[in-house]
């Protein structure tokens, strides 16, 4: 099955600003396994190495929350991400169990499309009347799993933070060079004005009149 068209960062930002709640953390009835995340053809998409689509199945809760031992597990996260955690712990640990878009996943965790292929994700249809949103879906990844993938790619937390710092400094250097280049262009433009040419050939005095001849 073809992958859904990927949204631009501008499209996602515009849509996300309209949302009042965090992705996936609405309080749905227990039986609503879809929970606002609309599975395609009645199935959740689990991104694996082969990229195949997994079939939906009823979830039998046999275990307690891995954080607090509560039994009201978040069924979406259990079904799609195989994580045993309750709704309260999800809200309290968004850095671990929160969801984010594919674009944000690549930018924030410094991952590539190939890095994301082995990770599970939720599909969410974009409910918007905007033309750009028609027929498009979001892929939502779990932050904790993204962090693990990023540490594996960059050689641990220290390697990941080092790469983030390197990219930050490189970005600042590009901005500095951009400002310097822009300033040079502006100064060059000023040197090509008629007033500048008159000053160079000596045809204009201080107030626009003819310059007085020099006396020996």
C-alpha positions in Angstrom: 0.0 0.0 0.0 1.3 3.5 -0.9 2.4 5.8 1.9 0.1 8.8 2.5 1.4 12.1 1.2 3.7 13.8 3.7 2.6 17.2 5.0 4.9 20.2 4.9 5.9 21.7 8.2 3.7 24.7 7.4 0.7 22.6 6.9 1.2 20.7 10.1 1.8 23.8 12.1 -1.4 25.4 10.8 -3.4 22.4 11.6 -1.9 21.7 15.1 -2.6 25.3 16.2 -6.3 24.6 15.7 -6.3 21.6 18.0 -7.2 22.1 21.6 -5.9 18.8 22.9 -2.8 16.7 22.7 -2.9 14.0 20.0 -4.2 10.7 21.3 -5.0 11.9 24.9 -8.7 12.6 24.6 -10.8 10.7 27.1 -12.6 8.2 24.9 -15.0 5.5 26.0 -13.1 2.2 26.7 -14.7 0.4 23.8 -13.6 3.1 21.3 -10.2 1.6 20.4 -10.0 3.9 17.3 -10.2 6.9 19.6 -10.3 9.5 16.9 -7.3 7.9 15.1 -9.0 6.5 12.1 -7.4 3.1 11.0 -7.3 2.5 7.3 -9.6 -0.3 6.2 -10.4 -1.2 9.8 -6.7 -1.7 10.7 -4.0 0.1 12.6 -0.8 0.7 10.7 2.2 -0.6 12.4 5.4 0.5 10.6 7.8 -2.4 10.5 10.8 -3.3 8.5 8.5 -4.7 5.8 6.0 -1.9 6.0 3.1 -4.2 5.9 -0.3 -3.4 7.4 -1.3 -5.2 10.6 -4.9 -6.3 11.2 -6.9 -4.9 14.1 -7.8 -7.2 16.9 -9.6 -6.9 20.3 -7.3 -6.1 23.1 -7.6 -8.2 26.3 -6.1 -6.3 29.2 -4.2 -8.8 31.3 -1.5 -6.6 32.7 -1.2 -3.5 34.8 0.3 -0.2 34.0 4.1 -0.5 33.9 4.4 2.9 35.7 1.8 2.7 38.5 0.2 -0.8 38.3 -3.3 0.7 37.5 -5.5 -1.4 35.3 -7.2 1.2 33.1 -4.6 0.9 30.3 -4.6 3.2 27.3 -5.9 0.8 24.7 -4.6 2.7 21.7 -1.0 2.7 22.9 -1.3 -0.9 23.9 -2.7 -2.0 20.5 -0.4 0.0 18.3 2.8 0.6 20.3 2.6 -2.5 22.6 3.0 -0.2 25.6 1.3 -1.1 28.9 0.5 2.3 30.5 -2.6 4.0 31.9 -4.1 7.2 30.7 -3.0 9.2 33.8 0.6 8.1 33.3 0.4 9.0 29.6 -0.6 12.6 30.6 2.1 12.8 33.2 4.9 11.4 31.0 4.4 13.1 27.6 8.1 13.1 26.9 8.0 9.3 27.0 4.4 8.5 25.8 3.4 11.6 23.9 2.9 11.5 20.1 4.4 13.7 17.5 4.2 14.0 13.7 6.6 12.5 11.2 8.0 15.9 10.3 8.7 16.8 13.9 10.1 13.4 14.6 12.8 13.9 11.9 13.6 17.5 12.9 13.6 17.0 16.7 15.2 13.6 16.9 17.5 13.9 13.9 16.1 10.8 12.2 15.7 9.9 8.6 12.9 8.2 6.7 14.9 4.9 6.9 15.2 5.3 10.7 11.5 5.6 11.0 10.6 2.5 8.9 11.0 0.2 11.8 8.8 2.2 14.2 5.1 1.8 14.8 2.8 4.8 14.3 -0.8 5.8 14.3 -2.6 7.2 11.3 -4.9 10.1 11.9 -7.0 11.6 9.2 -6.9 15.4 9.1 -10.3 16.8 9.8 -10.1 20.2 8.1 -12.0 22.0 5.3 -8.7 23.4 4.0 -7.9 22.3 0.4 -4.4 21.1 1.4 -5.8 18.7 4.0 -8.1 16.8 1.6 -7.3 13.1 1.6 -4.2 13.5 3.8 -3.3 11.7 7.0 -0.8 12.2 9.7 1.6 9.6 11.0 2.1 9.9 14.7 5.1 8.4 16.5 5.7 7.9 20.2 8.4 10.1 21.6 9.9 7.5 23.8 10.5 5.2 20.8 11.9 8.1 18.8 14.3 8.9 21.6 15.5 5.3 21.6 16.0 5.3 17.8 17.9 8.6 18.0 20.2 7.3 20.7 20.9 4.2 18.6 21.7 6.2 15.5 23.9 8.8 17.2 25.6 6.6 19.8 23.8 7.4 22.9 22.5 10.5 24.7 25.9 12.2 24.5 26.3 11.6 20.8 22.7 12.8 20.1 23.2 16.0 22.1 26.6 16.6 20.4 25.0 16.3 17.0 22.2 18.7 18.0 24.8 21.2 19.2 26.8 20.8 16.0 23.8 21.5 13.9 22.8 24.5 16.0 26.2 26.1 15.6 26.2 25.3 11.9 22.8 27.0 11.6 24.0 30.1 13.4 27.1 30.3 11.2 24.9 30.1 8.1 22.7 32.9 9.4 25.8 35.0 10.2 27.2 34.5 6.7 23.8 35.3 5.2 23.6 38.6 7.1 27.1 39.5 6.0 26.4 38.7 2.4 23.2 40.7 2.5 25.1 43.7 4.0 27.7 43.5 1.2 25.0 43.5 -1.5 23.3 46.5 0.1 26.6 48.5 0.3 27.4 47.5 -3.3 24.0 48.8 -4.4 24.6 52.1 -2.7 27.9 52.5 -4.5 26.2 52.2 -7.8 23.7 55.1 -7.3 23.9 58.3 -9.4 24.8 60.3 -6.4 27.8 58.0 -5.8 28.9 58.3 -9.4 28.8 62.1 -9.1 30.9 62.1 -6.0 33.5 59.9 -7.8 33.9 62.0 -10.9 33.9 65.3 -8.9 31.0 66.9 -10.8 29.0 67.7 -7.8 29.9 69.7 -4.7 28.6 69.3 -1.2 25.3 70.9 -1.9 24.8 69.7 -5.5 26.5 72.6 -7.2 29.8 72.7 -9.2 32.9 72.2 -7.1 35.1 75.3 -6.7 38.4 74.9 -8.6 41.5 74.4 -6.5 43.8 77.4 -6.0 47.5 77.0 -5.7 
